[in-house]
Amino acid sequence: MRFTRIMPAALLAAAAVLTAATAPNWLATVSLNGTGHRIGNPAAKVKLTEYVSYTCPHCADFNREAEGALQMGYLAPGKVNVEVRHLIRDPIDLTVAVLAHCGPASRFPQNHSAFMSGQSKWIGPLTSATNAQKQRWIAPGAAGRKAIASDFGFYPIMERRGYSRAEVDRCLADDALVKQLAEESDKDWGKPGITGTPAFAINGVVMPGTHTWPVLSRQLDDFLRQNGS
């Protein structure tokens, strides 16, 4: 009798382990859409687009508030696919976007998180820099981006992410990516309903006035109910 009582539990435990081992890791499922990164289940019925800027304090606030809840409650179960797109506001923002793209697409989510979560620590020079420093930031090409990376401490951030200085410099010198980021950002800024950052669209519908996680999470839940998810 003891064997027959234990066996179902053992089978259930084994099944749970097998399911966990074979279930897709949606948090690590990343693909490119132009300069946007799509994260999560590509077949999810609800698709969220985040339009963000790395020098936007409200974007950092949103990331701090939403990151864990969005990942665990929506991305990991495969219910929602998230695309992160860049609304470029200034040369510093552009430089961070270039660095977030450094390496294969699979590295983007952690690069993005590192810069967003650490914004309050690195953003200081934006208001405290001398005029001479600011002039260095607008130097043409990679020279300006390297000056920004140096003054804002981006090299150590990337080194902690496993990048060498040479790798970072190669990424900063990617003029083709810079051009593409600027062009796609201009197009996204022109979309009806997008007036600032952060901004959000669900299944292609811009959510005007949505800037916080409590509001966005309710809207996601509404779309999930409508789609039977």
Phi and psi in degrees as GROMACS dihedral restraints (atoms count N, CA, C in turn):
[ dihedral_restraints ]
;  ai    aj    ak    al  type     phi  dphi    fc
    3     4     5     6     1   -60.2    20    10
    4     5     6     7     1   -38.3    20    10
    6     7     8     9     1   -64.3    20    10
    7     8     9    10     1   -43.8    20    10
    9    10    11    12     1   -68.7    20    10
   10    11    12    13     1   -26.9    20    10
   12    13    14    15     1   -77.6    20    10
   13    14    15    16     1   -37.6    20    10
   15    16    17    18     1   -76.9    20    10
   16    17    18    19     1   -34.7    20    10
   18    19    20    21     1   -58.3    20    10
   19    20    21    22     1   -46.7    20    10
   21    22    23    24     1   -58.9    20    10
   22    23    24    25     1   -40.4    20    10
   24    25    26    27     1   -63.6    20    10
   25    26    27    28     1   -41.3    20    10
   27    28    29    30     1   -64.8    20    10
   28    29    30    31     1   -40.1    20    10
   30    31    32    33     1   -65.8    20    10
   31    32    33    34     1   -40.6    20    10
   33    34    35    36     1   -62.9    20    10
   34    35    36    37     1   -42.2    20    10
   36    37    38    39     1   -63.7    20    10
   37    38    39    40     1   -43.0    20    10
   39    40    41    42     1   -64.1    20    10
   40    41    42    43     1   -40.2    20    10
   42    43    44    45     1   -64.2    20    10
   43    44    45    46     1   -39.6    20    10
   45    46    47    48     1   -64.2    20    10
   46    47    48    49     1   -41.9    20    10
   48    49    50    51     1   -63.7    20    10
   49    50    51    52     1   -43.2    20    10
   51    52    53    54     1   -64.4    20    10
   52    53    54    55     1   -41.4    20    10
   54    55    56    57     1   -63.2    20    10
   55    56    57    58     1   -43.4    20    10
   57    58    59    60     1   -63.6    20    10
   58    59    60    61     1   -35.4    20    10
   60    61    62    63     1   -73.2    20    10
   61    62    63    64     1   -29.6    20    10
   63    64    65    66     1  -101.3    20    10
   64    65    66    67     1   -11.6    20    10
   66    67    68    69     1   -67.0    20    10
   67    68    69    70     1   140.2    20    10
   69    70    71    72     1   -62.8    20    10
   70    71    72    73     1   142.5    20    10
   72    73    74    75     1   -91.9    20    10
   73    74    75    76     1    88.5    20    10
   75    76    77    78     1   -66.6    20    10
   76    77    78    79     1   -26.1    20    10
   78    79    80    81     1   -66.6    20    10
   79    80    81    82     1   -23.0    20    10
   81    82    83    84     1  -104.1    20    10
   82    83    84    85     1     9.5    20    10
   84    85    86    87     1   -96.0    20    10
   85    86    87    88     1   106.1    20    10
   87    88    89    90     1  -131.1    20    10
   88    89    90    91     1   135.7    20    10
   90    91    92    93     1  -139.7    20    10
   91    92    93    94     1   159.4    20    10
   93    94    95    96     1   -94.4    20    10
   94    95    96    97     1   142.6    20    10
   96    97    98    99     1  -131.1    20    10
   97    98    99   100     1    86.9    20    10
   99   100   101   102     1    66.1    20    10
  100   101   102   103     1  -122.4    20    10
  102   103   104   105     1   -97.3    20    10
  103   104   105   106     1     5.0    20    10
  105   106   107   108     1   -88.3    20    10
  106   107   108   109     1   151.1    20    10
  108   109   110   111     1  -114.9    20    10
  109   110   111   112     1   123.1    20    10
  111   112   113   114     1   -96.9    20    10
  112   113   114   115     1   127.0    20    10
  114   115   116   117     1  -122.0    20    10
  115   116   117   118     1   130.7    20    10
  117   118   119   120     1   111.6    20    10
  118   119   120   121     1  -167.9    20    10
  120   121   122   123     1   -65.9    20    10
  121   122   123   124     1   113.0    20    10
  123   124   125   126     1   -66.3    20    10
  124   125   126   127     1   -18.2    20    10
  126   127   128   129     1   -94.5    20    10
  127   128   129   130     1     4.1    20    10
  129   130   131   132     1   -57.9    20    10
  130   131   132   133     1   139.7    20    10
  132   133   134   135     1   -74.7    20    10
  133   134   135   136     1   -21.2    20    10
  135   136   137   138     1  -112.4    20    10
  136   137   138   139     1   123.3    20    10
  138   139   140   141     1  -120.4    20    10
  139   140   141   142     1   120.1    20    10
  141   142   143   144     1  -102.4    20    10
  142   143   144   145     1   132.4    20    10
  144   145   146   147     1  -111.6    20    10
  145   146   147   148     1   125.0    20    10
  147   148   149   150     1  -103.5    20    10
  148   149   150   151     1   126.2    20    10
  150   151   152   153     1  -105.5    20    10
  151   152   153   154     1   114.1    20    10
  153   154   155   156     1  -131.9    20    10
  154   155   156   157     1   161.5    20    10
  156   157   158   159     1  -131.6    20    10
  157   158   159   160     1   136.6    20    10
  159   160   161   162     1   -75.0    20    10
  160   161   162   163     1   -17.3    20    10
  162   163   164   165     1  -101.9    20    10
  163   164   165   166     1    13.1    20    10
  165   166   167   168     1   -93.8    20    10
  166   167   168   169     1   113.2    20    10
  168   169   170   171     1   -59.5    20    10
  169   170   171   172     1   -35.2    20    10
  171   172   173   174     1   -66.1    20    10
  172   173   174   175     1   -32.0    20    10
  174   175   176   177     1   -66.8    20    10
  175   176   177   178     1   -41.0    20    10
  177   178   179   180     1   -65.6    20    10
  178   179   180   181     1   -39.8    20    10
  180   181   182   183     1   -61.5    20    10
  181   182   183   184     1   -44.7    20    10
  183   184   185   186     1   -61.8    20    10
  184   185   186   187     1   -45.5    20    10
  186   187   188   189     1   -59.9    20    10
  187   188   189   190     1   -42.8    20    10
  189   190   191   192     1   -63.3    20    10
  190   191   192   193     1   -39.3    20    10
  192   193   194   195     1   -77.5    20    10
  193   194   195   196     1   -35.8    20    10
  195   196   197   198     1  -103.7    20    10
  196   197   198   199     1   -23.8    20    10
  198   199   200   201     1   -52.4    20    10
  199   200   201   202     1   -55.0    20    10
  201   202   203   204     1   -64.6    20    10
  202   203   204   205     1   -45.0    20    10
  204   205   206   207     1   -65.3    20    10
  205   206   207   208     1   -40.8    20    10
  207   208   209   210     1   -66.7    20    10
  208   209   210   211     1   -42.4    20    10
  210   211   212   213     1   -65.8    20    10
  211   212   213   214     1   -50.1    20    10
  213   214   215   216     1   -77.5    20    10
  214   215   216   217     1   -36.6    20    10
  216   217   218   219     1   -88.7    20    10
  217   218   219   220     1   -22.5    20    10
  219   220   221   222     1  -128.1    20    10
  220   221   222   223     1   -44.5    20    10
  222   223   224   225     1   -76.2    20    10
  223   224   225   226     1   -53.8    20    10
  225   226   227   228     1   -57.8    20    10
  226   227   228   229     1   -40.5    20    10
  228   229   230   231     1   -74.3    20    10
  229   230   231   232     1    -5.8    20    10
  231   232   233   234     1    82.9    20    10
  232   233   234   235     1    14.3    20    10
  234   235   236   237     1   -80.5    20    10
  235   236   237   238     1   -29.4    20    10
  237   238   239   240     1  -134.1    20    10
  238   239   240   241     1   140.5    20    10
  240   241   242   243     1  -106.8    20    10
  241   242   243   244     1   133.9    20    10
  243   244   245   246     1  -116.0    20    10
  244   245   246   247     1   131.3    20    10
  246   247   248   249     1  -113.2    20    10
  247   248   249   250     1   127.3    20    10
  249   250   251   252     1   -99.1    20    10
  250   251   252   253     1   122.7    20    10
  252   253   254   255     1  -124.6    20    10
  253   254   255   256     1   155.6    20    10
  255   256   257   258     1  -106.6    20    10
  256   257   258   259     1   125.8    20    10
  258   259   260   261     1  -105.0    20    10
  259   260   261   262     1    99.5    20    10
  261   262   263   264     1   -75.6    20    10
  262   263   264   265     1   129.7    20    10
  264   265   266   267     1  -110.9    20    10
  265   266   267   268     1   -24.4    20    10
  267   268   269   270     1  -166.3    20    10
  268   269   270   271     1   171.6    20    10
  270   271   272   273     1   -61.6    20    10
  271   272   273   274     1   -30.5    20    10
  273   274   275   276     1   -67.9    20    10
  274   275   276   277     1   -45.9    20    10
  276   277   278   279     1   -56.1    20    10
  277   278   279   280     1   -46.4    20    10
  279   280   281   282     1   -62.0    20    10
  280   281   282   283     1   -41.5    20    10
  282   283   284   285     1   -63.0    20    10
  283   284   285   286     1   -42.8    20    10
  285   286   287   288     1   -64.5    20    10
  286   287   288   289     1   -41.0    20    10
  288   289   290   291     1   -59.7    20    10
  289   290   291   292     1   -41.3    20    10
  291   292   293   294     1   -61.2    20    10
  292   293   294   295     1   -44.1    20    10
  294   295   296   297     1   -69.0    20    10
  295   296   297   298     1   -34.6    20    10
  297   298   299   300     1   -63.2    20    10
  298   299   300   301     1   -28.8    20    10
  300   301   302   303     1   -83.6    20    10
  301   302   303   304     1    -4.6    20    10
  303   304   305   306     1   -64.4    20    10
  304   305   306   307     1   126.8    20    10
  306   307   308   309     1    91.5    20    10
  307   308   309   310     1  -172.8    20    10
  309   310   311   312     1   -66.3    20    10
  310   311   312   313     1   159.6    20    10
  312   313   314   315     1   -56.6    20    10
  313   314   315   316     1   -31.0    20    10
  315   316   317   318     1   -62.3    20    10
  316   317   318   319     1   -20.8    20    10
  318   319   320   321     1   -88.0    20    10
  319   320   321   322     1   -11.3    20    10
  321   322   323   324     1   -59.6    20    10
  322   323   324   325     1   -47.3    20    10
  324   325   326   327     1   -55.6    20    10
  325   326   327   328     1   -41.8    20    10
  327   328   329   330     1   -74.4    20    10
  328   329   330   331     1   -36.3    20    10
  330   331   332   333     1   -60.9    20    10
  331   332   333   334     1   -47.8    20    10
  333   334   335   336     1   -57.5    20    10
  334   335   336   337     1   -47.3    20    10
  336   337   338   339     1   -63.3    20    10
  337   338   339   340     1   -39.5    20    10
  339   340   341   342     1   -60.7    20    10
  340   341   342   343     1   -42.9    20    10
  342   343   344   345     1   -76.1    20    10
  343   344   345   346     1   -38.7    20    10
  345   346   347   348     1   -68.4    20    10
  346   347   348   349     1   -47.2    20    10
  348   349   350   351     1   -69.5    20    10
  349   350   351   352     1   -26.5    20    10
  351   352   353   354     1   -98.7    20    10
  352   353   354   355     1    11.1    20    10
  354   355   356   357     1   -54.7    20    10
  355   356   357   358     1   -43.7    20    10
  357   358   359   360     1   -63.3    20    10
  358   359   360   361     1   -22.3    20    10
  360   361   362   363     1   -86.3    20    10
  361   362   363   364     1   -30.5    20    10
  363   364   365   366     1  -104.1    20    10
  364   365   366   367     1   -13.1    20    10
  366   367   368   369     1   -80.7    20    10
  367   368   369   370     1    -9.2    20    10
  369   370   371   372     1   -48.1    20    10
  370   371   372   373     1   -46.7    20    10
  372   373   374   375     1   -59.0    20    10
  373   374   375   376     1   -17.9    20    10
  375   376   377   378     1   -58.9    20    10
  376   377   378   379     1   -31.3    20    10
  378   379   380   381     1  -111.3    20    10
  379   380   381   382     1   -15.1    20    10
  381   382   383   384     1  -105.8    20    10
  382   383   384   385     1    -7.1    20    10
  384   385   386   387     1   -68.8    20    10
  385   386   387   388     1   152.9    20    10
  387   388   389   390     1   -76.9    20    10
  388   389   390   391     1   164.9    20    10
  390   391   392   393     1   -61.9    20    10
  391   392   393   394     1   -34.8    20    10
  393   394   395   396     1   -63.4    20    10
  394   395   396   397     1   -42.1    20    10
  396   397   398   399     1   -62.6    20    10
  397   398   399   400     1   -45.6    20    10
  399   400   401   402     1   -62.6    20    10
  400   401   402   403     1   -32.7    20    10
  402   403   404   405     1   -65.9    20    10
  403   404   405   406     1   -34.8    20    10
  405   406   407   408     1   -65.1    20    10
  406   407   408   409     1   -33.0    20    10
  408   409   410   411     1   -67.0    20    10
  409   410   411   412     1   -25.7    20    10
  411   412   413   414     1  -101.9    20    10
  412   413   414   415     1    14.3    20    10
  414   415   416   417     1   -61.0    20    10
  415   416   417   418     1   146.1    20    10
  417   418   419   420     1   -66.6    20    10
  418   419   420   421     1   148.4    20    10
  420   421   422   423     1    67.4    20    10
  421   422   423   424     1  -151.6    20    10
  423   424   425   426     1   -64.9    20    10
  424   425   426   427     1   -24.5    20    10
  426   427   428   429     1   -58.5    20    10
  427   428   429   430     1   -44.9    20    10
  429   430   431   432     1   -64.9    20    10
  430   431   432   433     1   -41.4    20    10
  432   433   434   435     1   -68.2    20    10
  433   434   435   436     1   -35.9    20    10
  435   436   437   438     1   -67.8    20    10
  436   437   438   439     1   -37.0    20    10
  438   439   440   441     1   -63.8    20    10
  439   440   441   442     1   -41.8    20    10
  441   442   443   444     1   -62.9    20    10
  442   443   444   445     1   -46.7    20    10
  444   445   446   447     1   -59.6    20    10
  445   446   447   448     1   -36.1    20    10
  447   448   449   450     1   -72.1    20    10
  448   449   450   451     1   -48.4    20    10
  450   451   452   453     1   -69.3    20    10
  451   452   453   454     1   -30.1    20    10
  453   454   455   456     1   -96.4    20    10
  454   455   456   457     1     1.7    20    10
  456   457   458   459     1    74.3    20    10
  457   458   459   460     1    28.9    20    10
  459   460   461   462     1   -75.2    20    10
  460   461   462   463     1   -27.0    20    10
  462   463   464   465     1   -61.2    20    10
  463   464   465   466     1   -48.3    20    10
  465   466   467   468     1   -62.3    20    10
  466   467   468   469     1   -36.2    20    10
  468   469   470   471     1   -60.5    20    10
  469   470   471   472     1   -45.1    20    10
  471   472   473   474     1   -70.7    20    10
  472   473   474   475     1   -34.4    20    10
  474   475   476   477     1   -62.6    20    10
  475   476   477   478     1   -39.1    20    10
  477   478   479   480     1   -66.3    20    10
  478   479   480   481     1   -21.4    20    10
  480   481   482   483     1   -87.8    20    10
  481   482   483   484     1     0.1    20    10
  483   484   485   486     1    97.2    20    10
  484   485   486   487     1    11.4    20    10
  486   487   488   489     1   -97.2    20    10
  487   488   489   490     1   139.7    20    10
  489   490   491   492     1   -81.4    20    10
  490   491   492   493     1   162.7    20    10
  492   493   494   495     1   -60.7    20    10
  493   494   495   496     1   -38.0    20    10
  495   496   497   498     1   -62.5    20    10
  496   497   498   499     1   -40.8    20    10
  498   499   500   501     1   -64.2    20    10
  499   500   501   502     1   -41.9    20    10
  501   502   503   504     1   -62.5    20    10
  502   503   504   505     1   -44.3    20    10
  504   505   506   507     1   -62.8    20    10
  505   506   507   508     1   -36.4    20    10
  507   508   509   510     1   -64.3    20    10
  508   509   510   511     1   -40.7    20    10
  510   511   512   513     1   -65.9    20    10
  511   512   513   514     1   -41.9    20    10
  513   514   515   516     1   -64.9    20    10
  514   515   516   517     1   -22.7    20    10
  516   517   518   519     1   -89.9    20    10
  517   518   519   520     1     7.2    20    10
  519   520   521   522     1   -81.9    20    10
  520   521   522   523     1    82.0    20    10
  522   523   524   525     1   -64.1    20    10
  523   524   525   526     1   -30.8    20    10
  525   526   527   528     1   -65.1    20    10
  526   527   528   529     1   -42.0    20    10
  528   529   530   531     1   -65.7    20    10
  529   530   531   532     1   -42.3    20    10
  531   532   533   534     1   -57.0    20    10
  532   533   534   535     1   -45.7    20    10
  534   535   536   537     1   -62.8    20    10
  535   536   537   538     1   -43.2    20    10
  537   538   539   540     1   -65.9    20    10
  538   539   540   541     1   -42.4    20    10
  540   541   542   543     1   -59.8    20    10
  541   542   543   544     1   -44.7    20    10
  543   544   545   546     1   -64.7    20    10
  544   545   546   547     1   -43.0    20    10
  546   547   548   549     1   -66.4    20    10
  547   548   549   550     1   -44.2    20    10
  549   550   551   552     1   -70.8    20    10
  550   551   552   553     1   -34.6    20    10
  552   553   554   555     1   -62.2    20    10
  553   554   555   556     1   -44.3    20    10
  555   556   557   558     1   -58.8    20    10
  556   557   558   559     1   -41.6    20    10
  558   559   560   561     1   -65.6    20    10
  559   560   561   562     1   -42.6    20    10
  561   562   563   564     1   -67.7    20    10
  562   563   564   565     1   -38.0    20    10
  564   565   566   567     1   -59.7    20    10
  565   566   567   568     1   -27.4    20    10
  567   568   569   570     1   -84.7    20    10
  568   569   570   571     1    -1.9    20    10
  570   571   572   573     1   -73.1    20    10
  571   572   573   574     1   136.2    20    10
  573   574   575   576     1   -57.2    20    10
  574   575   576   577     1   134.3    20    10
  576   577   578   579     1    95.4    20    10
  577   578   579   580     1   -14.3    20    10
  579   580   581   582     1   -96.1    20    10
  580   581   582   583     1   109.2    20    10
  582   583   584   585     1  -120.8    20    10
  583   584   585   586     1    -7.5    20    10
  585   586   587   588     1  -173.1    20    10
  586   587   588   589     1  -175.0    20    10
  588   589   590   591     1  -122.6    20    10
  589   590   591   592     1   147.3    20    10
  591   592   593   594     1   -75.1    20    10
  592   593   594   595     1   155.7    20    10
  594   595   596   597     1  -131.9    20    10
  595   596   597   598     1   157.2    20    10
  597   598   599   600     1  -140.6    20    10
  598   599   600   601     1   147.8    20    10
  600   601   602   603     1  -132.3    20    10
  601   602   603   604     1   141.3    20    10
  603   604   605   606     1  -119.7    20    10
  604   605   606   607     1   123.1    20    10
  606   607   608   609     1    50.2    20    10
  607   608   609   610     1    40.6    20    10
  609   610   611   612     1    83.7    20    10
  610   611   612   613     1    -2.4    20    10
  612   613   614   615     1   -99.8    20    10
  613   614   615   616     1   116.4    20    10
  615   616   617   618     1   -67.0    20    10
  616   617   618   619     1   136.7    20    10
  618   619   620   621     1   -99.1    20    10
  619   620   621   622     1    88.2    20    10
  621   622   623   624     1   -60.7    20    10
  622   623   624   625     1   136.5    20    10
  624   625   626   627     1    80.4    20    10
  625   626   627   628     1     1.2    20    10
  627   628   629   630     1   -92.5    20    10
  628   629   630   631     1   117.9    20    10
  630   631   632   633     1  -136.8    20    10
  631   632   633   634     1    -6.3    20    10
  633   634   635   636     1  -124.8    20    10
  634   635   636   637     1   157.4    20    10
  636   637   638   639     1   -65.4    20    10
  637   638   639   640     1   -42.3    20    10
  639   640   641   642     1   -56.2    20    10
  640   641   642   643     1   -41.0    20    10
  642   643   644   645     1   -70.1    20    10
  643   644   645   646     1   -47.3    20    10
  645   646   647   648     1   -63.8    20    10
  646   647   648   649     1   -40.6    20    10
  648   649   650   651     1   -62.5    20    10
  649   650   651   652     1   -38.0    20    10
  651   652   653   654     1   -65.0    20    10
  652   653   654   655     1   -39.6    20    10
  654   655   656   657     1   -66.8    20    10
  655   656   657   658     1   -40.1    20    10
  657   658   659   660     1   -61.2    20    10
  658   659   660   661     1   -43.8    20    10
  660   661   662   663     1   -62.5    20    10
  661   662   663   664     1   -38.0    20    10
  663   664   665   666     1   -62.7    20    10
  664   665   666   667     1   -45.8    20    10
  666   667   668   669     1   -65.2    20    10
  667   668   669   670     1   -37.8    20    10
  669   670   671   672     1   -64.2    20    10
  670   671   672   673     1   -41.1    20    10
  672   673   674   675     1   -64.1    20    10
  673   674   675   676     1   -42.6    20    10
  675   676   677   678     1   -63.2    20    10
  676   677   678   679     1   -29.9    20    10
  678   679   680   681     1   -97.2    20    10
  679   680   681   682     1     6.6    20    10
  681   682   683   684     1    66.8    20    10
  682   683   684   685     1    28.9    20    10
